[in-house]
Amino acid sequence: MSEMEYVTFEMEKAKHIALVAHDGKKKEMVEWCDRNKEILKGHFLCGTGTTARLISEKTGLPVKGYNSGPLGGDQQIGAKIVEGQIDFMVFLWDPLEAQPHDPDVKALLRIAVVYDIPVANNLATADFLLHSEYMGKPYARKVQNFNLTVQQRVEKMKEE
């Protein structure tokens, strides 16, 4: 495989962390942020609507808020991932509650995989990420160069 097949995204020492939680998980998210306030205050935090506001109000941590999930917040976070502005995401989703914006949730999780960012969907994984050796130092992740892949597919279709 050639180097052109990948694009490298550099995570700085201070990470950009997206915090997203469904209604049934917001309390857990706020409590997790409060327990980990000393670590989190050294990073840039953002989140969807109510989650960002609650974390900020209850913990004093600065959290950039986007729209609520059903009103496009999931898509705003996804766009930031595509732009290389989110390094990892803690997304506490409620597996026992149907979500009216489920397609947005799936799109957000899909884009996180496409851009190879770490995602925690539960508190145990969030703890492992936050206490990883990579939290305190830069990290480079390689992402498939999808522009090249699409270009190659177009060329192949022209040949057929």
C-alpha positions in Angstrom: 0.0 0.0 0.0 1.3 3.4 -0.9 1.3 6.4 1.4 -1.2 8.1 -0.9 -3.8 5.6 0.3 -3.9 7.3 3.7 -4.3 10.7 5.2 -2.7 11.4 8.6 -4.5 13.3 11.3 -2.4 14.5 14.2 -3.9 14.7 17.6 -2.1 17.2 19.8 -1.4 16.7 23.5 -4.6 18.6 24.4 -7.4 16.5 22.8 -10.7 17.7 21.3 -13.3 15.6 23.0 -17.0 15.4 21.9 -19.4 14.5 24.7 -22.8 13.2 23.7 -25.5 11.5 25.8 -29.0 10.5 25.3 -31.6 11.7 27.9 -31.4 8.5 29.9 -27.6 8.8 30.1 -27.1 12.5 30.8 -26.8 12.0 34.5 -24.1 9.4 34.1 -22.2 11.7 31.7 -22.3 14.6 34.1 -21.1 12.5 37.0 -18.3 11.0 34.8 -17.2 14.5 33.8 -17.3 15.6 37.4 -15.2 12.6 38.6 -12.7 13.3 35.8 -12.7 17.1 35.9 -9.0 17.4 36.6 -8.1 15.5 33.5 -10.8 17.0 31.3 -10.0 20.6 32.1 -6.7 20.2 30.1 -8.6 19.4 26.9 -11.1 21.1 24.6 -14.6 19.9 25.2 -17.7 20.1 23.0 -21.0 18.4 23.0 -24.6 18.4 21.9 -27.1 20.9 23.3 -28.4 19.9 26.7 -25.5 17.6 27.5 -23.0 20.4 27.0 -25.0 22.8 29.0 -25.5 20.3 31.9 -21.9 19.4 32.0 -20.8 23.0 32.1 -23.4 24.0 34.7 -22.8 21.0 37.1 -19.0 20.7 36.8 -17.8 24.2 35.8 -15.9 22.8 32.8 -16.1 24.9 29.7 -18.0 22.9 27.0 -18.7 24.3 23.5 -22.4 23.5 22.9 -23.9 22.6 19.5 -27.5 21.9 18.8 -29.3 19.1 20.5 -29.0 15.8 18.7 -32.5 15.7 17.2 -32.0 19.3 15.9 -28.8 18.6 14.1 -26.2 18.4 16.9 -25.1 14.9 16.0 -24.5 16.1 12.4 -22.6 19.1 13.7 -20.3 16.8 15.7 -19.9 14.6 12.7 -18.9 17.5 10.5 -16.2 18.4 13.1 -14.9 14.8 12.9 -14.7 15.1 9.1 -12.8 18.4 9.5 -10.3 16.8 11.9 -11.5 18.9 14.8 -12.6 16.0 17.1 -10.0 13.6 18.4 -12.4 11.2 20.2 -15.9 11.0 21.4 -17.7 9.8 24.5 -21.2 9.0 23.3 -23.4 7.4 26.0 -26.4 6.2 24.1 -29.3 4.5 25.6 -29.8 1.0 24.1 -33.1 0.5 25.8 -34.8 3.7 24.5 -35.9 4.2 20.9 -34.4 7.5 19.5 -36.5 9.6 17.0 -33.2 10.7 15.4 -31.7 7.2 15.1 -30.5 7.8 11.5 -28.4 10.7 12.8 -27.0 8.6 15.6 -26.0 5.9 13.2 -24.5 8.5 10.8 -22.4 10.0 13.6 -21.1 6.6 14.7 -20.4 5.6 11.1 -18.4 8.8 10.5 -16.4 8.2 13.7 -15.4 4.8 12.4 -14.6 6.2 8.9 -12.3 8.8 10.4 -10.8 6.3 12.9 -11.5 8.2 16.1 -11.8 6.4 19.4 -15.4 6.2 20.6 -16.6 5.2 24.1 -20.2 4.1 24.2 -20.1 3.3 27.9 -18.4 4.5 31.1 -15.9 1.7 31.2 -14.6 2.4 27.8 -14.6 6.2 28.5 -12.4 5.5 31.6 -10.0 3.3 29.5 -9.7 6.1 26.9 -9.3 8.9 29.4 -6.6 7.0 31.4 -4.7 5.8 28.3 -1.1 6.7 27.8 -2.1 8.5 24.6 -4.1 11.1 26.5 -1.1 13.0 27.5 0.9 13.0 24.3 0.4 13.6 20.6 -0.9 10.7 18.5 -1.1 10.3 14.7 -3.9 8.2 13.2 -4.0 7.1 9.6 -7.3 7.3 7.7 -8.0 5.8 4.4 -7.8 8.4 1.6 -11.4 8.0 0.5 -11.0 10.6 -2.3 -8.4 8.3 -3.9 -10.6 5.3 -3.4 -13.6 7.1 -5.1 -11.3 8.2 -7.9 -10.1 4.6 -8.4 -13.6 3.3 -8.5 -14.6 5.9 -11.1 -11.6 4.9 -13.3 -12.5 1.3 -12.9 -16.1 1.9 -14.0 -14.9 3.8 -17.1 -12.9 0.7 -18.1 -15.8 -1.6 -17.9 
